[in-house]
């Protein structure tokens, strides 16, 4: 049996559903970076330009982390072997469910997670 969405498969499909909730990051480490919206059920974060959200910062790995929109409506962030780690509310994580207001750090990049209006 093959499943289309994480945690059973990390393959991206062109027809992947969009995220119905208004999920976004607010970047606070740099002035004027604004909101970064999560637009699909699998959102890749990193320095490489092919990521869904890309950061021009050497402390962020090329492929740093992935965020999954889960069937129950929650969001999970997973580090994908980054050099400087993925941190949520000051704790280094490998995988963690995100809550509204969580502070996520990818190297020197600081993001505040928001869901809803």
N, C-alpha and C positions, 0 to 999 in steps of 0.2 A: 504494500500500500504506500502511495506517495502523497505527501502533504505539500501544499503550495506555500504556506507561510511558516515562519520561524515558530517554535524552536526546532521543527523537524527538517526544514530545508532553508538554506540561505540564498537560494537562487531567486534573482529578480525576474519578474515577468512584466512585459510591457503593459499588460492589462491589470496590473495590481491595483487594488482599490485605493481610492484616496482616503485621507484621514477626515472623517466627518466632524470631529471635534476641532475647535479652533486652538490648535497646539502651536506654540512658538517658543523661541528663545529670545530673550532680550540681552544683547551683548553689553556688558558693563565695564570691560577692561579697556575699551577704546571709545572715545567720544564720536558720536555720529554714525555708529554702525547699525543702530536701529534694531528692528525685529527681524528674526529669521524664522520663517514659517516651515512647519513640517507638512509636506504635501502628499506623502505616500506612506503606505503601511511599513515600508522599510526605508529608512533615511540614513544614508552614510555620511559620516563627518570626517574631515581630515584636511590635510594641506594640498593634496592632489586635486587638480581642477575637475576631474571626472566625478568627484563626490557630489552628493546632493547639496551639501553645505560645505563650502571650502573656505579655509582660513589661510591668509598670507602671513604665517608666523612660523618661524623655524622650530619652535618648541612643540608644535603639533606634528604628529607623524603623518605620512602620506595617506595611510588608511588608519584612522585613530579609533573610531567608535561607530557603533550602529545603534539606531533607535528603532524599536519595533512597536507598532500599534497592534495590540493584542485583541483577540476576539471579545474579551470582556470589557473593552473600552479603556484599558489602562495602557501605559507606555513603559517600556523597559529599555534601559540603556546597557550596552555591553561593550567593554573594551575589546579590541581585536588585536592585541599584542603590541600596543603602542609603547614607545620608548619611555615617555614621561608619565604614563598612566592616565587613567580617567578617575576623577574625584567627584563625589557627590556630598555636599555639605561637610567638606573637610575630611572625608574618609575615602581612601583609595578603594575602588571597587573593580570587580570583574564583570558583575552583572547585578542590576538593581532596578526595581520598579521606581519610576519617577512620580513625585507628587507635586501638585501645584505649589510653586514657590521654592522648589529645590534649587540650589546653586550647583552648577556643573562646571568643572574646570578640566580643560584639555590643555595640558602644558600651562602656558601663561594666559590662555584665553579663558575668560570668565563669562558664564552664561546663566541667566535666571530662567527657569522653566515656568511657563504659564500655560494653563488650559482654560478655555472659556473666554468670556468677554472681559 
